[in-house]
Amino acid sequence: MHAQNIDFENVLSFYEIEKYQEGLNELNKIDTLNISDYDKATWYFYYADVQSILDKHDKAYKYSRKAEQIFESLNEREDAIDTKFLILSIVDHQNSLGYDEQPIIDNILSYAVKENDSIALMKIYFRIGHTFTLNDNRDKANYYYRIVLQNTKDSLNIAYANMNLGTVHSTIEPMNQDSALYYTKKAVPILIKKNDLERLVYNYNNQAEAYYYKKEYKKAIQYLLKADSININKNDQKTRIILYENLAKNYDSIKDYPKAMFYYRKKIQLSDSINNIAQNLNITEVNTKYQTAEKDKENAELKADKAQTNTYLTIALAVLALVIITAYLIQKNTRKKQLLAEQAKNLEVQKVANLLKEQELASIDAMIAGQEKERQRIAEDLHDDLGGLMATINLHLENIGSEHSPKALDKTKTLLGEAYEKIRSISHVKNAGVMANKGLLIAVNDMATKVNASNQIHIEVIDYGLNERLENSLELSLFRMIQELITNIIKHAEATKATIQLTQHSQNLNIIVEDNGKGFDSKNLQETGIGLDNIKKRITHLNGKLTIDSTLKKGTTILIDIPIA
């Protein structure tokens, strides 16, 4: 991937040290409105790649498709092929996208054969083998992975092919876990030598899966713990979810229910942090097994001492009744806490909304007071300076043509010039503006600080290139727009985080307001009740552009571009 005009070296430097969030920040500094189509497609490609690494696959898919379309339209075949591979990788992590991948596989295969591109050919053979593995076609999957082994000298490709052969033997009938372990273990020395930690984690997980099917659960746990001890940057959270689920499954198999419960809970917590939706996992089954084991113990004791059967039965029923009553009370108490939490949340939202309203009213009062004071000062200036000056001009006008004052006309012209300069001076002072003492950036930071004090939502303000003040009326209009957007987030979005990003380029100002709230259907904007009419009117008046990107349960991003040149 190479850019024609834009230098992406800063972005790539963060790739090399696996600091992907910093790479994303560098991408956001680039003004995409005034670059070539090729550079825009390149920007979309890197943006999609970083979002995929950060587990934001919906955004990654959206921008990778944009990059693909532009590269295809420009007939940049090599870059288009790279983008297609990226799309396939994203689809792997997000099955809900519903994308038909077969046409894209056929397209890449045709290109690789025609251009004799060995790298692309190996990659697409891997992909075809992967598809046949998912479809349980053992023979065809083995065929394509062995083609890779026969036609590559790259050690990592050899390791990946062996791992995939191990997966085929482990998951497709007739399954042979010994063969699966043979091929999977062959890849380990290469992965360690090449420091490919991400694939090493997958390898240990695959070995654990094979041992699970062999019912060697303790060995499976050893490899899963080894995998969990390795730090990786790409797709880390989703990988941890798989590891914790497999650990819970193996501990459950050896009847170590406390540890099984521990890893089930870890999986739930991590899933919630990604999806913001509680996952309904099978904890009840583990609890049932635990209670069943306890009951089996009681039955054994009952058989050992038949004389105390009735006593043990009574105890068991009492314990069961106690458990039921306790469960009911816990559920009732939990529901009560939830209602109280919802009420507290609504009060905090109303408190923040009132705070913003009070701030706005205070700003209006200050503006009115300032205007009144300004009118009074202008009236005094007109009376004290211009009043006397105009009276003097009138006297000289009356003496024009008199023999006693031959220079009356010249003096009148001089005094008129002086009056004009005084009027200009008054006008310049008036135009200093309401925000002259603060400025846009300080005003936005003040607003964010006041909202953050509620502890219900955290607003981060990021600025790039805002080193000089803008014209006062423009700053005031921009502040009103940002204030209205933040008010909408507080009232409607149910967000916990929001970001205000202001970037000043040479000819335009870029404002991005983003939140992690519940989002809305941007196609039916009028039905949301949010009402962006005032903002749209302001932007139209400033010859700007408004873009709204929102998906239900995925948050909202609003982009505003205002020309300032």
C-alpha positions as CSV (number, residue, x, y, z in Angstrom):
1,M,0.0,0.0,0.0
2,H,1.6,3.3,-1.1
3,A,0.2,6.9,-1.0
4,Q,0.5,9.3,-4.0
5,N,0.5,12.6,-2.1
6,I,-0.1,12.0,1.6
7,D,2.7,10.7,3.9
8,F,1.4,7.8,6.0
9,E,4.8,7.1,7.6
10,N,3.7,8.3,11.0
11,V,0.8,5.9,11.0
12,L,3.0,3.0,9.9
13,S,5.5,3.7,12.6
14,F,2.8,3.1,15.2
15,Y,1.9,-0.2,13.4
16,E,5.5,-1.4,13.8
17,I,5.4,-0.9,17.6
18,E,1.8,-2.2,17.9
19,K,0.4,1.1,19.3
20,Y,-2.8,1.1,17.2
21,Q,-4.7,3.8,19.1
22,E,-1.9,6.3,18.5
23,G,-2.0,5.3,14.8
24,L,-5.7,6.0,14.8
25,N,-5.0,9.4,16.3
26,E,-2.5,10.2,13.5
27,L,-5.1,9.2,10.9
28,N,-7.6,11.6,12.4
29,K,-5.2,14.5,11.9
30,I,-5.3,14.1,8.1
31,D,-7.7,16.4,6.3
32,T,-9.6,13.9,4.0
33,L,-11.6,16.6,2.3
34,N,-8.8,18.0,0.2
35,I,-6.9,14.8,-0.9
36,S,-6.9,12.7,-4.0
37,D,-9.2,9.7,-4.5
38,Y,-6.3,7.3,-4.2
39,D,-5.1,8.8,-0.9
40,K,-8.6,8.8,0.4
41,A,-8.9,5.1,-0.4
42,T,-5.6,4.5,1.3
43,W,-6.8,6.4,4.4
44,Y,-10.0,4.3,4.4
45,F,-7.9,1.1,4.2
46,Y,-5.7,2.0,7.2
47,Y,-8.7,3.3,9.2
48,A,-10.5,0.0,8.6
49,D,-7.4,-2.1,9.5
50,V,-7.0,-0.3,12.9
51,Q,-10.7,-0.5,13.7
52,S,-10.5,-4.3,13.1
53,I,-7.5,-4.7,15.3
54,L,-9.4,-2.7,18.0
55,D,-12.3,-5.1,17.7
56,K,-14.6,-2.5,16.1
57,H,-15.6,-4.7,13.2
58,D,-18.7,-2.9,12.1
59,K,-16.7,0.3,11.4
60,A,-13.9,-1.7,9.9
61,Y,-16.2,-3.4,7.4
62,K,-17.9,-0.1,6.4
63,Y,-14.6,1.7,5.6
64,S,-12.9,-1.3,4.0
65,R,-15.8,-1.5,1.5
66,K,-15.3,2.2,0.7
67,A,-11.6,1.6,0.1
68,E,-12.4,-1.4,-2.2
69,Q,-14.8,0.6,-4.3
70,I,-12.4,3.5,-4.9
71,F,-9.4,1.2,-5.7
72,E,-11.6,-0.7,-8.2
73,S,-12.8,2.5,-9.8
74,L,-9.2,3.7,-10.2
75,N,-8.2,0.3,-11.6
76,E,-5.6,-0.2,-8.8
77,R,-5.8,-4.0,-8.8
78,E,-2.9,-4.7,-6.4
79,D,-4.4,-2.4,-3.7
80,A,-7.9,-3.7,-4.4
81,I,-6.7,-7.2,-3.8
82,D,-5.1,-6.2,-0.4
83,T,-8.4,-4.6,0.6
84,K,-10.3,-7.7,-0.3
85,F,-8.1,-9.8,2.0
86,L,-8.8,-7.3,4.7
87,I,-12.6,-7.6,4.2
88,L,-12.3,-11.4,4.4
89,S,-10.4,-11.1,7.7
90,I,-13.1,-8.7,9.1
91,V,-15.9,-11.0,8.0
92,D,-14.2,-13.9,10.0
93,H,-14.6,-11.9,13.2
94,Q,-18.1,-10.6,12.6
95,N,-20.4,-13.3,11.3
96,S,-23.5,-11.1,11.5
97,L,-22.4,-9.0,8.5
98,G,-24.1,-11.4,6.1
99,Y,-21.5,-10.8,3.4
100,D,-21.2,-13.4,0.6
101,E,-17.4,-14.0,0.4
102,Q,-17.3,-16.5,-2.5
103,P,-17.3,-13.8,-5.3
104,I,-14.4,-12.0,-3.6
105,I,-12.4,-15.3,-3.2
106,D,-13.0,-16.1,-6.9
107,N,-11.8,-12.5,-7.9
108,I,-8.6,-12.8,-5.9
109,L,-7.8,-16.3,-7.2
110,S,-8.3,-15.2,-10.8
111,Y,-6.0,-12.2,-10.2
112,A,-3.3,-14.3,-8.5
113,V,-3.2,-16.9,-11.2
114,K,-3.2,-14.3,-14.0
115,E,-0.5,-12.1,-12.5
116,N,1.5,-15.1,-11.1
117,D,1.4,-13.4,-7.7
118,S,2.7,-16.2,-5.4
119,I,2.1,-14.3,-2.2
120,A,-1.6,-13.6,-3.1
121,L,-1.9,-17.2,-4.3
122,M,-0.7,-18.7,-1.0
123,K,-3.0,-16.4,1.0
124,I,-6.1,-17.3,-1.1
125,Y,-5.3,-21.0,-0.8
126,F,-5.3,-20.6,2.9
127,R,-8.7,-18.8,2.6
128,I,-10.2,-21.5,0.4
129,G,-9.0,-24.2,2.8
130,H,-10.5,-22.3,5.7
131,T,-13.9,-22.1,3.9
132,F,-13.9,-25.9,3.2
133,T,-13.0,-26.5,6.9
134,L,-16.0,-24.5,8.0
135,N,-18.1,-26.6,5.6
136,D,-16.7,-29.8,7.0
137,N,-15.2,-30.8,3.7
138,R,-12.1,-32.7,5.0
139,D,-10.6,-33.8,1.7
140,K,-10.7,-30.4,0.0
141,A,-9.5,-28.5,3.0
142,N,-6.5,-30.9,3.3
143,Y,-5.8,-30.5,-0.4
144,Y,-5.4,-26.7,-0.3
145,Y,-3.3,-26.7,2.8
146,R,-1.0,-29.3,1.3
147,I,-0.7,-27.2,-1.8
148,V,0.7,-24.4,0.4
149,L,3.2,-26.8,2.0
150,Q,4.4,-27.9,-1.4
151,N,4.7,-24.4,-2.9
152,T,6.1,-22.2,-0.2
153,K,9.5,-21.8,1.5
154,D,8.3,-19.2,3.9
155,S,8.6,-20.7,7.5
156,L,5.5,-18.9,8.8
157,N,3.3,-20.1,5.9
158,I,4.6,-23.7,6.7
159,A,3.6,-23.2,10.4
160,Y,0.2,-21.8,9.5
161,A,-0.5,-24.7,7.1
162,N,0.4,-27.3,9.7
163,M,-1.8,-25.6,12.2
164,N,-4.7,-25.7,9.8
165,L,-4.1,-29.3,9.0
166,G,-4.3,-29.9,12.8
167,T,-7.6,-28.1,12.9
168,V,-9.0,-30.3,10.1
169,H,-8.1,-33.5,11.9
170,S,-9.5,-32.1,15.2
171,T,-12.9,-30.9,14.1
172,I,-14.0,-32.8,10.9
173,E,-15.2,-36.4,11.0
174,P,-13.6,-38.9,11.2
175,M,-11.7,-36.9,13.9
176,N,-8.2,-38.0,14.8
177,Q,-6.8,-36.0,17.7
178,D,-3.4,-37.6,17.7
179,S,-2.9,-36.4,14.1
180,A,-4.3,-33.0,15.1
181,L,-1.7,-32.7,17.9
182,Y,1.1,-33.9,15.5
183,Y,0.5,-31.2,13.0
184,T,-0.3,-28.4,15.5
185,K,2.9,-29.1,17.6
186,K,5.0,-28.9,14.4
187,A,4.2,-25.2,14.2
188,V,5.3,-24.2,17.7
189,P,9.1,-23.9,17.2
190,I,8.6,-21.6,14.1
191,L,6.0,-19.4,15.9
192,I,8.3,-19.0,18.9
193,K,11.3,-18.2,16.7
194,K,9.4,-15.6,14.7
195,N,7.8,-14.2,17.9
196,D,4.3,-14.6,16.3
197,L,2.5,-14.4,19.7
198,E,-1.0,-14.1,18.3
199,R,-0.7,-17.4,16.4
200,L,1.1,-19.1,19.3
201,V,-2.0,-18.3,21.5
202,Y,-4.2,-19.9,18.9
203,N,-1.9,-22.9,18.6
204,Y,-2.0,-23.6,22.4
205,N,-5.8,-23.2,22.4
206,N,-6.0,-25.7,19.5
207,Q,-3.8,-28.2,21.3
208,A,-6.0,-27.8,24.4
209,E,-9.1,-28.5,22.3
210,A,-7.5,-31.7,21.0
211,Y,-6.7,-32.9,24.6
212,Y,-10.3,-32.0,25.6
213,Y,-11.6,-34.4,22.9
214,K,-9.1,-37.0,24.2
215,K,-10.6,-36.4,27.7
216,E,-7.2,-35.4,29.0
217,Y,-8.7,-32.3,30.6
218,K,-5.7,-31.4,32.9
219,K,-3.4,-31.3,29.9
220,A,-5.9,-29.1,28.1
221,I,-6.0,-26.7,31.1
222,Q,-2.2,-26.5,31.1
223,Y,-2.1,-25.3,27.5
224,L,-5.0,-22.9,28.0
225,L,-3.2,-21.3,31.0
226,K,0.0,-21.0,28.9
227,A,-2.1,-19.2,26.2
228,D,-3.7,-16.9,28.7
229,S,-0.2,-15.9,30.0
230,I,0.8,-14.4,26.6
231,N,0.1,-10.7,26.0
232,I,-1.2,-9.9,22.5
233,N,-2.4,-6.7,20.9
234,K,-4.6,-7.8,18.0
235,N,-8.2,-9.1,18.9
236,D,-7.1,-9.6,22.5
237,Q,-10.5,-9.4,24.1
238,K,-12.2,-11.8,21.8
239,T,-9.3,-14.3,22.1
240,R,-9.6,-14.1,25.9
241,I,-13.3,-14.9,25.8
242,I,-12.6,-18.1,23.9
243,L,-9.8,-19.1,26.3
244,Y,-12.0,-18.4,29.4
245,E,-14.9,-20.4,27.9
246,N,-12.6,-23.4,27.2
247,L,-11.0,-23.2,30.7
248,A,-14.5,-23.2,32.3
249,K,-15.5,-26.2,30.1
250,N,-12.4,-28.2,31.1
251,Y,-12.7,-27.4,34.8
252,D,-16.3,-28.4,34.6
253,S,-15.3,-31.7,33.1
254,I,-13.0,-32.5,36.1
255,K,-15.8,-31.3,38.5
256,D,-13.8,-28.4,39.8
257,Y,-16.9,-26.2,39.8
258,P,-15.6,-23.2,41.7
259,K,-12.9,-22.6,39.0
260,A,-15.4,-23.4,36.3
261,M,-17.7,-20.6,37.8
262,F,-14.7,-18.3,38.0
263,Y,-13.9,-18.5,34.3
264,Y,-17.5,-18.4,33.2
265,R,-17.8,-15.1,35.2
266,K,-14.6,-13.7,33.6
267,K,-16.1,-14.6,30.1
268,I,-19.3,-12.7,31.0
269,Q,-17.4,-9.6,32.2
270,L,-15.2,-9.5,29.1
271,S,-18.2,-10.1,26.8
272,D,-20.1,-7.2,28.5
273,S,-17.2,-4.9,28.1
274,I,-17.2,-5.5,24.3
275,N,-21.0,-5.7,23.6
276,N,-22.4,-3.7,26.5
277,I,-25.1,-6.4,26.6
278,A,-25.3,-9.0,29.4
279,Q,-24.6,-12.5,27.9
280,N,-27.0,-15.2,29.1
281,L,-24.4,-18.0,29.7
282,N,-24.9,-21.4,31.1
283,I,-23.9,-20.7,34.8
284,T,-27.1,-22.4,36.0
285,E,-25.9,-25.7,34.6
286,V,-22.7,-25.5,36.6
287,N,-24.7,-24.6,39.8
288,T,-27.0,-27.5,39.2
289,K,-24.1,-29.9,38.8
290,Y,-22.6,-28.5,42.0
291,Q,-25.9,-29.0,43.9
292,T,-26.3,-32.5,42.4
293,A,-22.8,-33.5,43.6
294,E,-23.8,-32.3,47.1
295,K,-27.0,-34.2,47.0
296,D,-25.2,-37.4,45.8
297,K,-23.1,-37.0,48.9
298,E,-26.2,-36.8,51.1
299,N,-27.7,-39.9,49.4
300,A,-24.5,-41.9,50.1
301,E,-24.7,-40.9,53.8
302,L,-28.4,-41.9,53.8
303,K,-27.6,-45.4,52.5
304,A,-24.8,-45.8,55.1
305,D,-27.2,-45.1,57.9
306,K,-30.8,-46.0,57.1
307,A,-31.9,-45.3,60.6
308,Q,-31.5,-41.5,60.0
309,T,-33.2,-41.4,56.6
310,N,-36.1,-39.3,57.8
311,T,-33.8,-36.8,59.6
312,Y,-31.6,-36.3,56.5
313,L,-34.7,-35.9,54.3
314,T,-36.0,-33.2,56.6
315,I,-32.7,-31.4,56.6
316,A,-32.5,-31.6,52.8
317,L,-36.0,-30.2,52.5
318,A,-35.2,-27.4,54.9
319,V,-32.0,-26.5,53.0
320,L,-34.0,-26.5,49.8
321,A,-36.6,-24.3,51.3
322,L,-34.0,-22.0,52.6
323,V,-32.3,-21.8,49.2
324,I,-35.6,-21.0,47.5
325,I,-36.5,-18.3,50.1
326,T,-33.0,-16.8,49.9
327,A,-33.1,-16.8,46.1
328,Y,-36.5,-15.0,46.2
329,L,-35.2,-12.4,48.6
330,I,-32.0,-11.8,46.6
331,Q,-34.1,-11.4,43.4
332,K,-36.4,-9.0,45.2
333,N,-33.5,-7.0,46.6
334,T,-31.7,-6.9,43.2
335,R,-34.9,-5.6,41.5
336,K,-35.2,-2.9,44.2
337,K,-31.6,-1.9,43.7
338,Q,-32.1,-1.7,40.0
339,L,-35.2,0.6,40.4
340,L,-33.2,2.8,42.8
341,A,-30.3,2.9,40.4
342,E,-32.6,3.9,37.5
343,Q,-34.2,6.7,39.6
344,A,-30.7,8.0,40.6
345,K,-29.6,7.9,37.0
346,N,-32.7,9.9,35.8
347,L,-32.1,12.4,38.6
348,E,-28.4,12.8,37.5
349,V,-29.4,13.2,33.9
350,Q,-31.9,15.9,34.8
351,K,-29.3,17.6,37.1
352,V,-26.8,17.7,34.2
353,A,-29.5,19.0,31.8
354,N,-30.4,21.7,34.3
355,L,-26.7,22.6,34.7
356,L,-26.4,23.1,31.0
357,K,-29.6,25.1,30.9
358,E,-28.4,27.3,33.8
359,Q,-25.1,27.8,32.0
360,E,-26.9,28.8,28.8
361,L,-29.2,31.2,30.7
362,A,-26.2,32.7,32.5
363,S,-24.4,33.2,29.2
364,I,-27.5,34.9,27.8
365,D,-27.8,37.1,30.9
366,A,-24.1,38.0,30.6
367,M,-24.5,38.7,26.9
368,I,-27.6,41.0,27.5
369,A,-25.8,42.8,30.4
370,G,-22.7,43.2,28.1
371,Q,-24.9,44.6,25.3
372,E,-26.6,47.1,27.6
373,K,-23.3,48.2,29.0
374,E,-22.0,48.5,25.5
375,R,-25.0,50.6,24.4
376,Q,-24.4,52.9,27.4
377,R,-20.7,53.3,26.6
378,I,-21.5,54.1,22.9
379,A,-24.1,56.7,24.0
380,E,-21.5,58.4,26.3
381,D,-18.9,58.3,23.5
382,L,-21.4,59.9,21.0
383,H,-22.4,62.6,23.5
384,D,-18.9,63.4,24.9
385,D,-16.8,63.1,21.8
386,L,-19.0,63.4,18.7
387,G,-21.5,65.9,20.3
388,G,-18.9,68.6,20.8
389,L,-17.2,67.9,17.6
390,M,-20.3,68.1,15.5
391,A,-21.2,71.5,17.2
392,T,-17.8,72.8,16.2
393,I,-18.3,71.6,12.6
394,N,-21.7,73.4,12.5
395,L,-20.0,76.7,13.5
396,H,-17.4,76.3,10.7
397,L,-20.1,75.5,8.2
398,E,-21.9,78.8,9.1
399,N,-18.6,80.8,8.5
400,I,-18.0,79.3,5.0
401,G,-18.0,82.3,2.6
402,S,-17.3,84.8,5.4
403,E,-14.5,87.2,4.8
404,H,-13.5,86.8,8.5
405,S,-12.9,83.1,8.1
406,P,-11.4,82.3,4.7
407,K,-10.2,78.8,5.8
408,A,-13.5,77.7,7.2
409,L,-14.1,75.0,4.5
410,D,-10.6,73.4,5.1
411,K,-11.2,73.3,8.8
412,T,-14.6,71.7,8.3
413,K,-13.1,68.9,6.2
414,T,-10.4,68.3,8.8
415,L,-13.0,68.1,11.6
416,L,-15.2,65.7,9.5
417,G,-12.2,63.4,9.1
418,E,-11.7,63.4,12.8
419,A,-15.4,62.6,13.4
420,Y,-15.1,59.6,10.9
421,E,-12.1,58.2,12.8
422,K,-14.0,58.4,16.1
423,I,-16.9,56.5,14.6
424,R,-14.6,53.8,13.3
425,S,-12.9,53.5,16.8
426,I,-16.3,53.0,18.4
427,S,-17.3,50.3,15.8
428,H,-14.0,48.4,16.4
429,V,-14.5,48.3,20.1
430,K,-18.1,47.0,19.7
431,N,-17.0,44.2,17.5
432,A,-14.8,42.7,20.2
433,G,-17.6,40.2,20.8
434,V,-19.1,38.3,23.7
435,M,-16.4,35.5,23.7
436,A,-13.5,37.9,23.5
437,N,-12.3,37.1,27.0
438,K,-12.4,33.3,26.6
439,G,-12.5,31.9,23.1
440,L,-14.0,28.8,21.6
441,L,-11.5,26.2,23.0
442,I,-11.6,27.5,26.6
443,A,-15.4,27.7,26.5
444,V,-15.8,24.1,25.3
445,N,-13.3,22.9,28.0
446,D,-15.3,24.8,30.7
447,M,-18.5,23.2,29.6
448,A,-16.9,19.7,29.6
449,T,-15.5,20.2,33.1
450,K,-19.0,21.2,34.4
451,V,-20.7,18.2,32.8
452,N,-17.9,15.8,34.0
453,A,-18.6,16.9,37.6
454,S,-21.9,15.0,37.5
455,N,-19.9,11.6,37.3
456,Q,-22.5,10.2,34.9
457,I,-20.7,10.9,31.7
458,H,-17.1,11.7,30.8
459,I,-16.4,14.2,28.1
460,E,-12.9,14.4,26.6
461,V,-11.9,17.5,24.5
462,I,-9.1,17.0,21.9
463,D,-7.8,19.8,19.8
464,Y,-5.3,19.9,16.9
465,G,-3.9,23.1,15.4
466,L,-6.3,25.5,17.3
467,N,-3.4,27.9,18.0
468,E,-5.1,31.2,16.9
469,R,-8.5,32.6,17.7
470,L,-11.3,32.7,15.1
471,E,-13.7,35.5,14.3
472,N,-15.9,36.1,17.4
473,S,-19.3,35.6,15.8
474,L,-18.0,32.3,14.3
475,E,-16.7,31.1,17.6
476,L,-20.0,31.9,19.3
477,S,-22.0,30.0,16.7
478,L,-19.7,27.0,16.8
479,F,-20.0,26.9,20.6
480,R,-23.8,26.9,20.5
481,M,-23.7,23.9,18.1
482,I,-21.4,21.9,20.3
483,Q,-23.4,22.8,23.4
484,E,-26.6,21.6,21.7
485,L,-25.0,18.3,20.6
486,I,-23.8,17.6,24.2
487,T,-27.3,18.4,25.5
488,N,-28.7,15.8,23.0
489,I,-26.2,13.2,24.2
490,I,-27.1,13.7,27.9
491,K,-30.9,13.7,27.2
492,H,-31.1,10.9,24.7
493,A,-28.0,8.8,24.1
494,E,-27.6,7.0,27.5
495,A,-23.8,7.3,26.9
496,T,-21.0,7.0,29.5
497,K,-18.3,8.6,27.3
498,A,-18.2,11.3,24.7
499,T,-15.4,13.0,22.7
500,I,-15.3,16.5,21.2
501,Q,-12.5,16.7,18.7
502,L,-11.6,20.1,17.1
503,T,-9.1,20.1,14.3
504,Q,-8.1,23.3,12.4
505,H,-6.7,22.9,8.9
506,S,-5.5,25.6,6.6
507,Q,-8.9,26.2,5.0
508,N,-11.4,24.5,7.2
509,L,-12.3,23.6,10.8
510,N,-13.3,20.0,11.5
511,I,-15.5,19.1,14.5
512,I,-16.2,15.5,15.5
513,V,-18.6,14.8,18.4
514,E,-18.8,11.1,19.2
515,D,-20.5,9.0,22.0
516,N,-20.8,5.4,23.0
517,G,-24.6,5.6,23.6
518,K,-27.5,3.7,22.2
519,G,-27.4,5.3,18.8
520,F,-30.4,5.8,16.4
521,D,-31.5,5.1,12.9
522,S,-30.1,8.1,11.0
523,K,-32.4,7.3,8.0
524,N,-35.4,8.1,10.2
525,L,-33.8,11.2,12.0
526,Q,-37.2,13.0,12.4
527,E,-38.5,10.1,14.5
528,T,-35.8,10.2,17.0
529,G,-37.0,13.4,18.8
530,I,-33.5,14.7,19.0
531,G,-34.1,17.6,16.6
532,L,-31.0,18.9,14.8
533,D,-32.8,21.7,12.9
534,N,-31.0,24.6,14.7
535,I,-27.6,23.0,14.1
536,K,-28.4,22.4,10.4
537,K,-29.5,26.0,9.9
538,R,-26.3,27.3,11.5
539,I,-24.1,25.1,9.4
540,T,-26.0,26.1,6.2
541,H,-25.5,29.7,7.1
542,L,-21.7,29.1,7.5
543,N,-21.5,27.2,4.1
544,G,-20.5,24.1,6.1
545,K,-21.2,20.4,5.8
546,L,-22.9,18.0,8.4
547,T,-22.4,14.2,8.4
548,I,-24.3,11.9,10.8
549,D,-23.1,8.3,11.3
550,S,-25.2,6.3,13.8
551,T,-26.2,2.7,14.3
552,L,-28.5,1.3,17.0
553,K,-26.5,0.1,20.1
554,K,-23.2,1.2,18.4
555,G,-23.1,5.0,19.4
556,T,-23.2,8.1,17.2
557,T,-20.6,10.1,15.4
558,I,-21.4,13.6,14.1
559,L,-18.9,15.4,11.8
560,I,-19.1,19.1,11.1
561,D,-16.8,20.8,8.5
562,I,-16.8,24.6,8.4
563,P,-14.7,26.6,5.9
564,I,-12.6,29.4,7.6
565,A,-10.4,30.6,4.8
